[in-house]
Amino acid sequence: MDGGPARAVWHITSNDSDHTFANEFGWFTGGGADVAPHLLWDPFTGQIAQMFPADSRSLSLQNDGTVRTNRTGKYCIQIETVFTQGEIVNGKTYNTVADTPCKGLDAIVTWLRSLGIADGWPAGAPTGFHRQDVTLDFWLNHGGHYGHNMVPGNSHVDPGPMPAGMFGSSPKPSTKPQVSLEHIVYAAQHDPPAAQGHTSYKTEVLLVEKALQAEKLLAAQYVDGSYGSLTVNAYARWQKSLGYSGSAADGIPGMTSLKKLGAKHGFDVVA
């Protein structure tokens, strides 16, 4: 992935001959593997299949010149909805994804939030089956949710209108400072061998060090924003206090131990 704000892109399969989840799954794992998404989702049954890890690109978007749109962001999750405009299910005609039961959508949105993908449509929600292009600069610099019809370099007009309340259960934004696990791990691996006092992510490391100081694991004079060897040793003792041992208590934070430290000392942890 090429880095930047995390995002999700919504598509529909739009298949007039066979609307079923099984058919679309067979296509994306067979002849259509070269355009496969991260997730395939059936809003009528709630079936979901994952075809790529979250931190890998999928193959659902066209590039915009030299910009690899499939790789834009820390995450760029592609979701293909098993839906065709005007399809008939159990005698009822459905013209948009918003009209469907949307079974399983809440689970997908919850998963996307866990990856740090913000609720909402930064360029506005899809309003119909037409293009709503954003500029390349906007695409590169704004995370959140997009329709396929918005992505620069692409020509498709899906997904059409999505459910207005799909983010309705959004948790209230936290007012706590955030620490990125990725940043702290990087600091723990790169600060110790660097010159004395070197800092990689000083603000975030300070939050961790202050928490370790409060746990009486790190002396105040070493709370300096540099994840040096003394901070590594202090964090290893924190891991051991949680019951970890061996390589699991090496002073390099993991998500569970860092979240527990943050819960006690007032910071949130993101990936």
C-alpha positions as CSV (number, residue, x, y, z in Angstrom):
1,M,0.0,0.0,0.0
2,D,1.2,3.5,-0.8
3,G,0.1,5.1,2.5
4,G,-2.3,8.0,3.3
5,P,-5.8,8.1,4.9
6,A,-7.6,4.8,5.0
7,R,-10.6,4.3,2.8
8,A,-13.3,1.9,1.5
9,V,-14.8,1.8,-2.0
10,W,-18.2,0.3,-2.6
11,H,-19.2,-1.5,-5.8
12,I,-22.1,-3.6,-7.1
13,T,-21.6,-6.8,-9.2
14,S,-24.4,-5.8,-11.7
15,N,-25.0,-9.2,-13.3
16,D,-28.2,-9.5,-15.3
17,S,-28.0,-13.3,-15.8
18,D,-27.2,-14.7,-12.3
19,H,-27.6,-12.6,-9.1
20,T,-26.5,-15.3,-6.6
21,F,-23.6,-15.0,-4.1
22,A,-22.3,-18.5,-5.2
23,N,-22.1,-17.4,-8.9
24,E,-20.3,-14.2,-8.1
25,F,-17.9,-15.9,-5.6
26,G,-17.1,-18.5,-8.3
27,W,-16.4,-15.7,-10.8
28,F,-14.1,-13.7,-8.5
29,T,-12.2,-16.9,-7.5
30,G,-12.0,-18.1,-11.1
31,G,-12.2,-16.2,-14.4
32,G,-12.6,-12.9,-12.7
33,A,-9.8,-13.2,-10.2
34,D,-7.9,-10.4,-11.9
35,V,-10.6,-7.9,-10.8
36,A,-11.4,-9.4,-7.4
37,P,-12.3,-7.2,-4.4
38,H,-11.4,-7.6,-0.7
39,L,-14.9,-8.5,0.3
40,L,-17.9,-9.9,-1.5
41,W,-21.2,-9.2,0.3
42,D,-24.8,-10.3,-0.3
43,P,-27.2,-7.8,1.3
44,F,-30.1,-10.3,1.0
45,T,-28.5,-13.2,2.8
46,G,-25.7,-11.5,4.8
47,Q,-23.1,-13.8,3.2
48,I,-19.5,-12.3,3.2
49,A,-16.3,-13.7,1.7
50,Q,-12.9,-12.1,2.0
51,M,-10.4,-12.6,-0.9
52,F,-7.5,-10.4,0.2
53,P,-6.0,-9.4,3.5
54,A,-6.9,-5.8,4.6
55,D,-3.3,-4.6,4.2
56,S,-3.0,-5.9,0.6
57,R,-4.3,-4.2,-2.5
58,S,-7.2,-5.7,-4.3
59,L,-7.8,-5.5,-8.1
60,S,-11.1,-3.7,-8.4
61,L,-10.0,-0.3,-9.6
62,Q,-8.3,1.1,-12.6
63,N,-5.2,3.3,-12.2
64,D,-5.4,7.0,-12.8
65,G,-2.3,7.5,-14.9
66,T,0.6,6.6,-12.8
67,V,-1.4,6.7,-9.5
68,R,-2.2,3.1,-8.4
69,T,-5.7,3.7,-7.0
70,N,-5.9,0.2,-5.6
71,R,-3.0,1.0,-3.4
72,T,-4.0,4.5,-2.2
73,G,-4.1,4.8,1.6
74,K,-3.0,2.7,4.5
75,Y,-6.0,0.6,3.6
76,C,-8.1,0.8,0.4
77,I,-10.8,-1.8,1.0
78,Q,-12.9,-2.8,-2.0
79,I,-16.4,-4.2,-1.3
80,E,-18.4,-5.8,-4.1
81,T,-22.1,-5.9,-3.2
82,V,-24.0,-8.8,-4.9
83,F,-26.6,-6.6,-6.4
84,T,-28.1,-5.6,-9.8
85,Q,-30.3,-2.6,-10.3
86,G,-33.9,-3.8,-10.8
87,E,-33.3,-7.4,-9.7
88,I,-36.3,-9.3,-8.4
89,V,-36.0,-11.3,-5.2
90,N,-39.0,-13.2,-3.8
91,G,-41.3,-11.3,-6.2
92,K,-40.1,-7.9,-5.1
93,T,-38.1,-5.5,-7.3
94,Y,-35.1,-3.7,-5.8
95,N,-33.7,-0.7,-7.6
96,T,-30.9,0.3,-5.2
97,V,-28.7,-1.3,-2.5
98,A,-30.5,1.0,-0.1
99,D,-33.7,-0.8,-0.8
100,T,-32.3,-4.2,0.2
101,P,-32.4,-5.8,3.7
102,C,-28.6,-5.0,4.0
103,K,-28.0,-8.0,6.2
104,G,-24.4,-8.1,7.5
105,L,-23.7,-4.4,6.6
106,D,-23.3,-3.5,10.3
107,A,-20.5,-6.1,10.7
108,I,-18.7,-4.8,7.6
109,V,-18.9,-1.2,8.9
110,T,-17.6,-2.3,12.3
111,W,-14.7,-4.0,10.7
112,L,-13.9,-1.0,8.6
113,R,-13.9,1.2,11.6
114,S,-11.4,-1.2,13.3
115,L,-9.0,-0.4,10.5
116,G,-9.3,3.3,11.1
117,I,-11.6,4.0,8.2
118,A,-13.8,6.9,9.2
119,D,-17.5,6.8,8.8
120,G,-19.1,9.0,6.2
121,W,-18.6,10.0,2.5
122,P,-16.0,12.8,2.3
123,A,-17.3,13.7,-1.2
124,G,-20.9,13.1,-0.4
125,A,-22.9,9.8,-0.6
126,P,-23.6,8.2,-4.0
127,T,-26.8,9.7,-5.4
128,G,-27.5,7.6,-8.4
129,F,-26.0,5.5,-11.2
130,H,-23.8,8.2,-12.6
131,R,-20.3,9.6,-12.2
132,Q,-19.5,11.8,-9.2
133,D,-15.8,12.2,-9.9
134,V,-13.5,13.6,-7.3
135,T,-10.1,15.2,-8.1
136,L,-7.0,13.1,-7.8
137,D,-5.8,15.5,-5.0
138,F,-9.0,14.9,-3.1
139,W,-8.8,11.1,-3.5
140,L,-5.2,11.0,-2.2
141,N,-5.8,13.2,0.8
142,H,-9.3,12.3,2.2
143,G,-10.1,9.0,3.9
144,G,-13.5,7.5,4.5
145,H,-16.1,5.9,2.1
146,Y,-16.3,6.3,-1.7
147,G,-18.4,4.9,-4.4
148,H,-16.7,3.3,-7.4
149,N,-18.4,6.2,-9.4
150,M,-16.2,8.7,-7.6
151,V,-12.7,7.3,-8.0
152,P,-10.5,9.1,-10.5
153,G,-9.3,7.1,-13.5
154,N,-12.4,4.9,-13.4
155,S,-15.5,5.0,-15.5
156,H,-18.1,2.9,-13.6
157,V,-21.2,4.4,-12.2
158,D,-21.9,2.0,-9.3
159,P,-22.9,1.5,-6.5
160,G,-25.9,3.8,-6.7
161,P,-27.6,5.0,-3.5
162,M,-26.4,3.3,-0.3
163,P,-28.4,3.1,3.0
164,A,-28.7,6.5,4.6
165,G,-28.3,5.0,8.0
166,M,-25.3,2.7,7.4
167,F,-23.2,4.7,9.8
168,G,-26.1,5.4,12.2
169,S,-24.5,3.4,15.1
170,S,-21.2,5.4,14.9
171,P,-19.6,5.7,18.3
172,K,-19.0,9.2,19.5
173,P,-15.5,10.4,18.6
174,S,-13.0,9.9,21.4
175,T,-11.4,12.9,22.9
176,K,-8.4,10.9,24.1
177,P,-5.0,11.2,22.3
178,Q,-4.2,8.4,19.9
179,V,-1.2,6.2,19.7
180,S,-0.5,4.2,16.5
181,L,0.8,0.7,17.2
182,E,2.7,0.9,13.9
183,H,4.5,4.0,15.0
184,I,5.4,2.7,18.4
185,V,6.7,-0.6,17.0
186,Y,8.8,1.4,14.5
187,A,10.2,3.6,17.3
188,A,10.9,0.5,19.4
189,Q,12.9,-1.1,16.6
190,H,14.7,2.1,15.3
191,D,15.3,4.4,18.3
192,P,17.6,2.0,20.4
193,P,20.3,1.6,17.7
194,A,20.2,5.2,16.6
195,A,22.2,8.1,18.2
196,Q,21.4,8.9,21.9
197,G,18.1,10.8,22.2
198,H,16.9,9.9,18.6
199,T,13.1,10.1,18.3
200,S,10.9,8.6,15.7
201,Y,7.4,9.5,16.9
202,K,8.1,11.6,19.9
203,T,4.6,12.7,20.8
204,E,3.2,9.2,20.8
205,V,6.2,7.6,22.5
206,L,5.9,10.2,25.3
207,L,2.3,9.0,26.0
208,V,3.6,5.4,26.3
209,E,6.6,6.4,28.5
210,K,4.4,8.5,30.8
211,A,2.2,5.5,31.3
212,L,5.2,3.3,32.0
213,Q,6.4,5.9,34.5
214,A,3.0,5.9,36.2
215,E,3.3,2.1,36.4
216,K,6.7,2.7,38.2
217,L,8.5,0.9,35.4
218,L,10.4,3.8,33.9
219,A,12.2,6.6,35.8
220,A,11.1,10.2,35.1
221,Q,14.4,11.3,33.6
222,Y,14.0,8.7,30.8
223,V,10.5,10.0,29.7
224,D,11.9,11.9,26.7
225,G,10.0,10.6,23.6
226,S,12.9,8.4,22.6
227,Y,12.0,4.7,22.7
228,G,15.5,3.7,23.8
229,S,16.7,0.5,25.5
230,L,15.4,1.6,28.9
231,T,12.0,2.1,27.5
232,V,12.2,-1.3,25.8
233,N,13.1,-2.9,29.1
234,A,10.3,-1.0,30.9
235,Y,7.7,-2.2,28.3
236,A,9.0,-5.7,28.6
237,R,8.3,-5.6,32.4
238,W,4.8,-4.3,31.5
239,Q,4.3,-7.3,29.2
240,K,5.5,-9.6,31.9
241,S,3.1,-8.1,34.4
242,L,0.3,-9.1,32.0
243,G,1.5,-12.7,32.0
244,Y,3.5,-12.7,28.8
245,S,6.9,-14.4,28.6
246,G,9.7,-15.2,26.2
247,S,9.5,-13.4,22.8
248,A,6.0,-12.1,23.8
249,A,7.7,-10.0,26.5
250,D,10.5,-8.5,24.4
251,G,9.6,-4.8,24.9
252,I,8.1,-4.5,21.4
253,P,4.4,-3.6,21.9
254,G,1.6,-5.7,20.6
255,M,-2.0,-4.4,20.2
256,T,-3.4,-6.1,23.3
257,S,-0.7,-5.0,25.7
258,L,-0.7,-1.5,24.3
259,K,-4.4,-1.1,24.5
260,K,-4.4,-2.3,28.1
261,L,-1.8,0.3,28.9
262,G,-3.8,3.0,27.1
263,A,-7.0,2.0,28.9
264,K,-5.3,2.6,32.2
265,H,-3.6,5.8,31.3
266,G,-5.9,7.7,29.0
267,F,-4.9,7.1,25.4
268,D,-6.5,5.2,22.5
269,V,-4.6,2.8,20.2
270,V,-5.1,2.5,16.5
271,A,-3.4,0.2,14.1
